[in-house]
Amino acid sequence: MFTLDHIMIETDYPQKMAKEFSEIFELPYAWPFSESEDYASVGINSGKLILSLLSLNFVLERKHVLLMD
């Protein structure tokens, strides 16, 4: 049996989305917004589940995504 403890959502605006989630649902940040060459991310902590909002700043090789469709 597995436990779901982390969900990742790709968005163009991770910082804005995290702020809205945090304010609307009164949830604390799991980690603050951080940005690098390759991606930007921020985490929201809902207790037993971490919601990771991220923006990918590089072109993904779509062949991996297409295999899952």
PyMOL Python script that loads the backbone (N, CA, C, O; Angstrom):
from pymol import cmd

cmd.read_pdbstr("""\
ATOM      1  N   MET A   1       0.848  -1.178   0.000  1.00  0.00           N
ATOM      2  CA  MET A   1       0.000   0.000   0.000  1.00  0.00           C
ATOM      3  C   MET A   1       0.893   1.241   0.000  1.00  0.00           C
ATOM      4  O   MET A   1       1.945   1.256   0.639  1.00  0.00           O
ATOM      5  N   PHE A   2       0.477   2.255  -0.703  1.00  0.00           N
ATOM      6  CA  PHE A   2       1.249   3.479  -0.762  1.00  0.00           C
ATOM      7  C   PHE A   2       0.458   4.621  -0.133  1.00  0.00           C
ATOM      8  O   PHE A   2      -0.756   4.534   0.053  1.00  0.00           O
ATOM      9  N   THR A   3       1.173   5.684   0.186  1.00  0.00           N
ATOM     10  CA  THR A   3       0.556   6.873   0.743  1.00  0.00           C
ATOM     11  C   THR A   3       0.856   8.047  -0.174  1.00  0.00           C
ATOM     12  O   THR A   3       2.010   8.285  -0.529  1.00  0.00           O
ATOM     13  N   LEU A   4      -0.155   8.762  -0.548  1.00  0.00           N
ATOM     14  CA  LEU A   4       0.020   9.954  -1.364  1.00  0.00           C
ATOM     15  C   LEU A   4       0.386  11.107  -0.431  1.00  0.00           C
ATOM     16  O   LEU A   4      -0.387  11.463   0.458  1.00  0.00           O
ATOM     17  N   ASP A   5       1.568  11.687  -0.639  1.00  0.00           N
ATOM     18  CA  ASP A   5       1.986  12.771   0.249  1.00  0.00           C
ATOM     19  C   ASP A   5       2.485  14.006  -0.485  1.00  0.00           C
ATOM     20  O   ASP A   5       2.865  14.995   0.142  1.00  0.00           O
ATOM     21  N   HIS A   6       2.485  13.949  -1.819  1.00  0.00           N
ATOM     22  CA  HIS A   6       3.035  15.050  -2.586  1.00  0.00           C
ATOM     23  C   HIS A   6       2.340  15.117  -3.952  1.00  0.00           C
ATOM     24  O   HIS A   6       2.281  14.122  -4.674  1.00  0.00           O
ATOM     25  N   ILE A   7       1.825  16.279  -4.292  1.00  0.00           N
ATOM     26  CA  ILE A   7       1.226  16.510  -5.605  1.00  0.00           C
ATOM     27  C   ILE A   7       1.944  17.685  -6.243  1.00  0.00           C
ATOM     28  O   ILE A   7       2.139  18.725  -5.614  1.00  0.00           O
ATOM     29  N   MET A   8       2.338  17.509  -7.501  1.00  0.00           N
ATOM     30  CA  MET A   8       3.017  18.576  -8.236  1.00  0.00           C
ATOM     31  C   MET A   8       2.091  19.088  -9.337  1.00  0.00           C
ATOM     32  O   MET A   8       1.514  18.308 -10.095  1.00  0.00           O
ATOM     33  N   ILE A   9       1.961  20.402  -9.409  1.00  0.00           N
ATOM     34  CA  ILE A   9       1.144  21.038 -10.433  1.00  0.00           C
ATOM     35  C   ILE A   9       2.014  22.021 -11.200  1.00  0.00           C
ATOM     36  O   ILE A   9       2.630  22.913 -10.618  1.00  0.00           O
ATOM     37  N   GLU A  10       2.054  21.844 -12.513  1.00  0.00           N
ATOM     38  CA  GLU A  10       2.816  22.774 -13.341  1.00  0.00           C
ATOM     39  C   GLU A  10       1.917  23.948 -13.714  1.00  0.00           C
ATOM     40  O   GLU A  10       0.783  23.761 -14.155  1.00  0.00           O
ATOM     41  N   THR A  11       2.434  25.146 -13.532  1.00  0.00           N
ATOM     42  CA  THR A  11       1.697  26.369 -13.820  1.00  0.00           C
ATOM     43  C   THR A  11       2.674  27.441 -14.286  1.00  0.00           C
ATOM     44  O   THR A  11       3.862  27.383 -13.969  1.00  0.00           O
ATOM     45  N   ASP A  12       2.185  28.396 -15.021  1.00  0.00           N
ATOM     46  CA  ASP A  12       3.036  29.510 -15.441  1.00  0.00           C
ATOM     47  C   ASP A  12       3.249  30.510 -14.308  1.00  0.00           C
ATOM     48  O   ASP A  12       4.153  31.343 -14.377  1.00  0.00           O
ATOM     49  N   TYR A  13       2.426  30.432 -13.271  1.00  0.00           N
ATOM     50  CA  TYR A  13       2.485  31.403 -12.176  1.00  0.00           C
ATOM     51  C   TYR A  13       2.478  30.714 -10.810  1.00  0.00           C
ATOM     52  O   TYR A  13       1.502  30.843 -10.070  1.00  0.00           O
ATOM     53  N   PRO A  14       3.531  29.991 -10.460  1.00  0.00           N
ATOM     54  CA  PRO A  14       3.515  29.245  -9.197  1.00  0.00           C
ATOM     55  C   PRO A  14       3.407  30.138  -7.962  1.00  0.00           C
ATOM     56  O   PRO A  14       2.712  29.789  -7.007  1.00  0.00           O
ATOM     57  N   GLN A  15       4.078  31.272  -7.969  1.00  0.00           N
ATOM     58  CA  GLN A  15       4.056  32.149  -6.799  1.00  0.00           C
ATOM     59  C   GLN A  15       2.656  32.726  -6.573  1.00  0.00           C
ATOM     60  O   GLN A  15       2.177  32.764  -5.440  1.00  0.00           O
ATOM     61  N   LYS A  16       2.008  33.169  -7.635  1.00  0.00           N
ATOM     62  CA  LYS A  16       0.653  33.719  -7.535  1.00  0.00           C
ATOM     63  C   LYS A  16      -0.341  32.650  -7.077  1.00  0.00           C
ATOM     64  O   LYS A  16      -1.172  32.896  -6.203  1.00  0.00           O
ATOM     65  N   MET A  17      -0.246  31.475  -7.671  1.00  0.00           N
ATOM     66  CA  MET A  17      -1.160  30.382  -7.315  1.00  0.00           C
ATOM     67  C   MET A  17      -0.983  29.958  -5.858  1.00  0.00           C
ATOM     68  O   MET A  17      -1.961  29.716  -5.151  1.00  0.00           O
ATOM     69  N   ALA A  18       0.265  29.870  -5.421  1.00  0.00           N
ATOM     70  CA  ALA A  18       0.545  29.483  -4.033  1.00  0.00           C
ATOM     71  C   ALA A  18      -0.012  30.508  -3.055  1.00  0.00           C
ATOM     72  O   ALA A  18      -0.563  30.151  -2.013  1.00  0.00           O
ATOM     73  N   LYS A  19       0.135  31.767  -3.393  1.00  0.00           N
ATOM     74  CA  LYS A  19      -0.386  32.835  -2.522  1.00  0.00           C
ATOM     75  C   LYS A  19      -1.902  32.695  -2.385  1.00  0.00           C
ATOM     76  O   LYS A  19      -2.446  32.819  -1.288  1.00  0.00           O
ATOM     77  N   GLU A  20      -2.577  32.438  -3.503  1.00  0.00           N
ATOM     78  CA  GLU A  20      -4.034  32.279  -3.466  1.00  0.00           C
ATOM     79  C   GLU A  20      -4.447  31.054  -2.651  1.00  0.00           C
ATOM     80  O   GLU A  20      -5.357  31.147  -1.827  1.00  0.00           O
ATOM     81  N   PHE A  21      -3.795  29.909  -2.865  1.00  0.00           N
ATOM     82  CA  PHE A  21      -4.086  28.704  -2.081  1.00  0.00           C
ATOM     83  C   PHE A  21      -3.870  28.961  -0.595  1.00  0.00           C
ATOM     84  O   PHE A  21      -4.703  28.611   0.241  1.00  0.00           O
ATOM     85  N   SER A  22      -2.742  29.577  -0.288  1.00  0.00           N
ATOM     86  CA  SER A  22      -2.389  29.830   1.103  1.00  0.00           C
ATOM     87  C   SER A  22      -3.410  30.735   1.792  1.00  0.00           C
ATOM     88  O   SER A  22      -3.808  30.479   2.928  1.00  0.00           O
ATOM     89  N   GLU A  23      -3.828  31.785   1.101  1.00  0.00           N
ATOM     90  CA  GLU A  23      -4.771  32.736   1.690  1.00  0.00           C
ATOM     91  C   GLU A  23      -6.191  32.171   1.764  1.00  0.00           C
ATOM     92  O   GLU A  23      -6.853  32.284   2.796  1.00  0.00           O
ATOM     93  N   ILE A  24      -6.654  31.567   0.678  1.00  0.00           N
ATOM     94  CA  ILE A  24      -8.033  31.065   0.642  1.00  0.00           C
ATOM     95  C   ILE A  24      -8.252  29.923   1.637  1.00  0.00           C
ATOM     96  O   ILE A  24      -9.250  29.905   2.357  1.00  0.00           O
ATOM     97  N   PHE A  25      -7.317  28.973   1.673  1.00  0.00           N
ATOM     98  CA  PHE A  25      -7.473  27.803   2.536  1.00  0.00           C
ATOM     99  C   PHE A  25      -6.720  27.912   3.859  1.00  0.00           C
ATOM    100  O   PHE A  25      -6.716  26.980   4.663  1.00  0.00           O
ATOM    101  N   GLU A  26      -6.078  29.074   4.075  1.00  0.00           N
ATOM    102  CA  GLU A  26      -5.317  29.328   5.307  1.00  0.00           C
ATOM    103  C   GLU A  26      -4.289  28.237   5.574  1.00  0.00           C
ATOM    104  O   GLU A  26      -4.222  27.685   6.671  1.00  0.00           O
ATOM    105  N   LEU A  27      -3.486  27.935   4.551  1.00  0.00           N
ATOM    106  CA  LEU A  27      -2.456  26.904   4.644  1.00  0.00           C
ATOM    107  C   LEU A  27      -1.067  27.545   4.667  1.00  0.00           C
ATOM    108  O   LEU A  27      -0.828  28.541   3.985  1.00  0.00           O
ATOM    109  N   PRO A  28      -0.159  26.974   5.449  1.00  0.00           N
ATOM    110  CA  PRO A  28       1.202  27.513   5.504  1.00  0.00           C
ATOM    111  C   PRO A  28       2.042  27.031   4.318  1.00  0.00           C
ATOM    112  O   PRO A  28       1.713  26.046   3.657  1.00  0.00           O
ATOM    113  N   TYR A  29       3.111  27.742   4.075  1.00  0.00           N
ATOM    114  CA  TYR A  29       4.055  27.335   3.034  1.00  0.00           C
ATOM    115  C   TYR A  29       4.925  26.190   3.552  1.00  0.00           C
ATOM    116  O   TYR A  29       5.378  26.211   4.696  1.00  0.00           O
ATOM    117  N   ALA A  30       5.151  25.195   2.701  1.00  0.00           N
ATOM    118  CA  ALA A  30       6.076  24.108   3.032  1.00  0.00           C
ATOM    119  C   ALA A  30       7.505  24.585   2.787  1.00  0.00           C
ATOM    120  O   ALA A  30       8.421  24.238   3.532  1.00  0.00           O
ATOM    121  N   TRP A  31       7.682  25.378   1.744  1.00  0.00           N
ATOM    122  CA  TRP A  31       8.958  26.061   1.471  1.00  0.00           C
ATOM    123  C   TRP A  31       8.637  27.314   0.679  1.00  0.00           C
ATOM    124  O   TRP A  31       7.626  27.364  -0.021  1.00  0.00           O
ATOM    125  N   PRO A  32       9.479  28.317   0.782  1.00  0.00           N
ATOM    126  CA  PRO A  32       9.221  29.577   0.084  1.00  0.00           C
ATOM    127  C   PRO A  32       9.491  29.463  -1.412  1.00  0.00           C
ATOM    128  O   PRO A  32      10.114  28.507  -1.874  1.00  0.00           O
ATOM    129  N   PHE A  33       9.020  30.434  -2.143  1.00  0.00           N
ATOM    130  CA  PHE A  33       9.245  30.494  -3.582  1.00  0.00           C
ATOM    131  C   PHE A  33      10.743  30.553  -3.859  1.00  0.00           C
ATOM    132  O   PHE A  33      11.471  31.336  -3.249  1.00  0.00           O
ATOM    133  N   SER A  34      11.186  29.717  -4.781  1.00  0.00           N
ATOM    134  CA  SER A  34      12.585  29.750  -5.204  1.00  0.00           C
ATOM    135  C   SER A  34      12.637  29.592  -6.717  1.00  0.00           C
ATOM    136  O   SER A  34      11.769  28.965  -7.323  1.00  0.00           O
ATOM    137  N   GLU A  35      13.655  30.164  -7.303  1.00  0.00           N
ATOM    138  CA  GLU A  35      13.757  30.198  -8.752  1.00  0.00           C
ATOM    139  C   GLU A  35      15.180  29.885  -9.177  1.00  0.00           C
ATOM    140  O   GLU A  35      16.140  30.320  -8.540  1.00  0.00           O
ATOM    141  N   SER A  36      15.309  29.128 -10.260  1.00  0.00           N
ATOM    142  CA  SER A  36      16.625  28.831 -10.821  1.00  0.00           C
ATOM    143  C   SER A  36      16.526  28.942 -12.337  1.00  0.00           C
ATOM    144  O   SER A  36      15.490  29.346 -12.865  1.00  0.00           O
ATOM    145  N   GLU A  37      17.576  28.593 -13.022  1.00  0.00           N
ATOM    146  CA  GLU A  37      17.580  28.626 -14.479  1.00  0.00           C
ATOM    147  C   GLU A  37      16.544  27.679 -15.067  1.00  0.00           C
ATOM    148  O   GLU A  37      15.905  27.992 -16.072  1.00  0.00           O
ATOM    149  N   ASP A  38      16.382  26.529 -14.441  1.00  0.00           N
ATOM    150  CA  ASP A  38      15.539  25.475 -14.990  1.00  0.00           C
ATOM    151  C   ASP A  38      14.086  25.499 -14.534  1.00  0.00           C
ATOM    152  O   ASP A  38      13.199  25.088 -15.282  1.00  0.00           O
ATOM    153  N   TYR A  39      13.835  25.968 -13.332  1.00  0.00           N
ATOM    154  CA  TYR A  39      12.471  25.922 -12.817  1.00  0.00           C
ATOM    155  C   TYR A  39      12.277  26.922 -11.679  1.00  0.00           C
ATOM    156  O   TYR A  39      13.236  27.467 -11.132  1.00  0.00           O
ATOM    157  N   ALA A  40      11.009  27.146 -11.341  1.00  0.00           N
ATOM    158  CA  ALA A  40      10.626  27.932 -10.174  1.00  0.00           C
ATOM    159  C   ALA A  40       9.620  27.084  -9.411  1.00  0.00           C
ATOM    160  O   ALA A  40       8.783  26.422 -10.024  1.00  0.00           O
ATOM    161  N   SER A  41       9.688  27.093  -8.072  1.00  0.00           N
ATOM    162  CA  SER A  41       8.734  26.297  -7.306  1.00  0.00           C
ATOM    163  C   SER A  41       8.447  26.920  -5.955  1.00  0.00           C
ATOM    164  O   SER A  41       9.199  27.747  -5.439  1.00  0.00           O
ATOM    165  N   VAL A  42       7.327  26.485  -5.407  1.00  0.00           N
ATOM    166  CA  VAL A  42       6.909  26.880  -4.070  1.00  0.00           C
ATOM    167  C   VAL A  42       6.026  25.750  -3.549  1.00  0.00           C
ATOM    168  O   VAL A  42       5.331  25.098  -4.329  1.00  0.00           O
ATOM    169  N   GLY A  43       6.047  25.514  -2.244  1.00  0.00           N
ATOM    170  CA  GLY A  43       5.267  24.425  -1.669  1.00  0.00           C
ATOM    171  C   GLY A  43       4.254  24.904  -0.656  1.00  0.00           C
ATOM    172  O   GLY A  43       4.520  25.827   0.114  1.00  0.00           O
ATOM    173  N   ILE A  44       3.092  24.278  -0.658  1.00  0.00           N
ATOM    174  CA  ILE A  44       2.036  24.559   0.314  1.00  0.00           C
ATOM    175  C   ILE A  44       1.812  23.292   1.133  1.00  0.00           C
ATOM    176  O   ILE A  44       1.729  22.196   0.578  1.00  0.00           O
ATOM    177  N   ASN A  45       1.715  23.441   2.440  1.00  0.00           N
ATOM    178  CA  ASN A  45       1.559  22.310   3.348  1.00  0.00           C
ATOM    179  C   ASN A  45       0.112  22.249   3.838  1.00  0.00           C
ATOM    180  O   ASN A  45      -0.384  23.187   4.462  1.00  0.00           O
ATOM    181  N   SER A  46      -0.557  21.126   3.545  1.00  0.00           N
ATOM    182  CA  SER A  46      -1.937  20.977   4.010  1.00  0.00           C
ATOM    183  C   SER A  46      -2.040  19.954   5.143  1.00  0.00           C
ATOM    184  O   SER A  46      -3.118  19.425   5.413  1.00  0.00           O
ATOM    185  N   GLY A  47      -0.930  19.684   5.793  1.00  0.00           N
ATOM    186  CA  GLY A  47      -0.929  18.710   6.878  1.00  0.00           C
ATOM    187  C   GLY A  47      -0.238  17.433   6.436  1.00  0.00           C
ATOM    188  O   GLY A  47       0.968  17.279   6.625  1.00  0.00           O
ATOM    189  N   LYS A  48      -0.992  16.522   5.850  1.00  0.00           N
ATOM    190  CA  LYS A  48      -0.421  15.256   5.380  1.00  0.00           C
ATOM    191  C   LYS A  48      -0.051  15.286   3.904  1.00  0.00           C
ATOM    192  O   LYS A  48       0.512  14.322   3.386  1.00  0.00           O
ATOM    193  N   LEU A  49      -0.363  16.387   3.222  1.00  0.00           N
ATOM    194  CA  LEU A  49      -0.125  16.486   1.788  1.00  0.00           C
ATOM    195  C   LEU A  49       0.604  17.785   1.460  1.00  0.00           C
ATOM    196  O   LEU A  49       0.235  18.858   1.938  1.00  0.00           O
ATOM    197  N   ILE A  50       1.647  17.669   0.637  1.00  0.00           N
ATOM    198  CA  ILE A  50       2.374  18.844   0.155  1.00  0.00           C
ATOM    199  C   ILE A  50       1.933  19.111  -1.283  1.00  0.00           C
ATOM    200  O   ILE A  50       1.946  18.213  -2.124  1.00  0.00           O
ATOM    201  N   LEU A  51       1.548  20.339  -1.549  1.00  0.00           N
ATOM    202  CA  LEU A  51       1.197  20.762  -2.890  1.00  0.00           C
ATOM    203  C   LEU A  51       2.366  21.579  -3.428  1.00  0.00           C
ATOM    204  O   LEU A  51       2.665  22.663  -2.927  1.00  0.00           O
ATOM    205  N   SER A  52       3.016  21.051  -4.445  1.00  0.00           N
ATOM    206  CA  SER A  52       4.169  21.713  -5.049  1.00  0.00           C
ATOM    207  C   SER A  52       3.724  22.364  -6.348  1.00  0.00           C
ATOM    208  O   SER A  52       3.254  21.685  -7.261  1.00  0.00           O
ATOM    209  N   LEU A  53       3.873  23.677  -6.431  1.00  0.00           N
ATOM    210  CA  LEU A  53       3.507  24.419  -7.633  1.00  0.00           C
ATOM    211  C   LEU A  53       4.798  24.812  -8.331  1.00  0.00           C
ATOM    212  O   LEU A  53       5.669  25.437  -7.725  1.00  0.00           O
ATOM    213  N   LEU A  54       4.927  24.452  -9.597  1.00  0.00           N
ATOM    214  CA  LEU A  54       6.182  24.738 -10.274  1.00  0.00           C
ATOM    215  C   LEU A  54       5.979  25.179 -11.705  1.00  0.00           C
ATOM    216  O   LEU A  54       4.973  24.881 -12.349  1.00  0.00           O
ATOM    217  N   SER A  55       6.979  25.902 -12.171  1.00  0.00           N
ATOM    218  CA  SER A  55       7.039  26.366 -13.545  1.00  0.00           C
ATOM    219  C   SER A  55       8.357  25.882 -14.121  1.00  0.00           C
ATOM    220  O   SER A  55       9.424  26.133 -13.561  1.00  0.00           O
ATOM    221  N   LEU A  56       8.271  25.189 -15.241  1.00  0.00           N
ATOM    222  CA  LEU A  56       9.474  24.679 -15.885  1.00  0.00           C
ATOM    223  C   LEU A  56       9.940  25.688 -16.925  1.00  0.00           C
ATOM    224  O   LEU A  56       9.177  26.085 -17.806  1.00  0.00           O
ATOM    225  N   ASN A  57      11.202  26.098 -16.816  1.00  0.00           N
ATOM    226  CA  ASN A  57      11.741  27.124 -17.693  1.00  0.00           C
ATOM    227  C   ASN A  57      12.563  26.558 -18.834  1.00  0.00           C
ATOM    228  O   ASN A  57      13.302  27.287 -19.495  1.00  0.00           O
ATOM    229  N   PHE A  58      12.438  25.275 -19.064  1.00  0.00           N
ATOM    230  CA  PHE A  58      13.182  24.670 -20.159  1.00  0.00           C
ATOM    231  C   PHE A  58      12.242  23.799 -20.988  1.00  0.00           C
ATOM    232  O   PHE A  58      11.166  23.427 -20.519  1.00  0.00           O
ATOM    233  N   VAL A  59      12.630  23.484 -22.179  1.00  0.00           N
ATOM    234  CA  VAL A  59      11.802  22.668 -23.067  1.00  0.00           C
ATOM    235  C   VAL A  59      11.970  21.205 -22.691  1.00  0.00           C
ATOM    236  O   VAL A  59      13.081  20.677 -22.699  1.00  0.00           O
ATOM    237  N   LEU A  60      10.861  20.555 -22.361  1.00  0.00           N
ATOM    238  CA  LEU A  60      10.894  19.140 -22.012  1.00  0.00           C
ATOM    239  C   LEU A  60      10.953  18.294 -23.273  1.00  0.00           C
ATOM    240  O   LEU A  60      10.452  18.694 -24.324  1.00  0.00           O
ATOM    241  N   GLU A  61      11.555  17.147 -23.163  1.00  0.00           N
ATOM    242  CA  GLU A  61      11.489  16.191 -24.261  1.00  0.00           C
ATOM    243  C   GLU A  61      10.115  15.550 -24.204  1.00  0.00           C
ATOM    244  O   GLU A  61       9.844  14.736 -23.322  1.00  0.00           O
ATOM    245  N   ARG A  62       9.267  15.901 -25.116  1.00  0.00           N
ATOM    246  CA  ARG A  62       7.860  15.495 -25.086  1.00  0.00           C
ATOM    247  C   ARG A  62       7.653  13.998 -25.285  1.00  0.00           C
ATOM    248  O   ARG A  62       6.557  13.500 -25.024  1.00  0.00           O
ATOM    249  N   LYS A  63       8.658  13.272 -25.732  1.00  0.00           N
ATOM    250  CA  LYS A  63       8.460  11.839 -25.963  1.00  0.00           C
ATOM    251  C   LYS A  63       8.063  11.115 -24.680  1.00  0.00           C
ATOM    252  O   LYS A  63       7.313  10.141 -24.736  1.00  0.00           O
ATOM    253  N   HIS A  64       8.548  11.569 -23.531  1.00  0.00           N
ATOM    254  CA  HIS A  64       8.192  10.938 -22.262  1.00  0.00           C
ATOM    255  C   HIS A  64       6.740  11.229 -21.914  1.00  0.00           C
ATOM    256  O   HIS A  64       6.041  10.363 -21.388  1.00  0.00           O
ATOM    257  N   VAL A  65       6.288  12.427 -22.201  1.00  0.00           N
ATOM    258  CA  VAL A  65       4.912  12.804 -21.913  1.00  0.00           C
ATOM    259  C   VAL A  65       3.967  12.062 -22.853  1.00  0.00           C
ATOM    260  O   VAL A  65       2.917  11.584 -22.423  1.00  0.00           O
ATOM    261  N   LEU A  66       4.325  11.963 -24.116  1.00  0.00           N
ATOM    262  CA  LEU A  66       3.464  11.298 -25.095  1.00  0.00           C
ATOM    263  C   LEU A  66       3.247   9.826 -24.777  1.00  0.00           C
ATOM    264  O   LEU A  66       2.175   9.287 -25.056  1.00  0.00           O
ATOM    265  N   LEU A  67       4.231   9.175 -24.204  1.00  0.00           N
ATOM    266  CA  LEU A  67       4.090   7.776 -23.859  1.00  0.00           C
ATOM    267  C   LEU A  67       3.043   7.552 -22.783  1.00  0.00           C
ATOM    268  O   LEU A  67       2.458   6.472 -22.701  1.00  0.00           O
ATOM    269  N   MET A  68       2.798   8.568 -21.950  1.00  0.00           N
ATOM    270  CA  MET A  68       1.841   8.423 -20.868  1.00  0.00           C
ATOM    271  C   MET A  68       0.429   8.799 -21.312  1.00  0.00           C
ATOM    272  O   MET A  68      -0.523   8.505 -20.590  1.00  0.00           O
ATOM    273  N   ASP A  69       0.257   9.427 -22.452  1.00  0.00           N
ATOM    274  CA  ASP A  69      -1.071   9.836 -22.931  1.00  0.00           C
ATOM    275  C   ASP A  69      -1.898   8.659 -23.377  1.00  0.00           C
ATOM    276  O   ASP A  69      -3.038   8.833 -23.807  1.00  0.00           O
TER     277      ASP A  69
END
""", "prot")
cmd.dss("prot")
cmd.show_as("cartoon", "prot")
cmd.util.cbc("prot")
cmd.orient("prot")
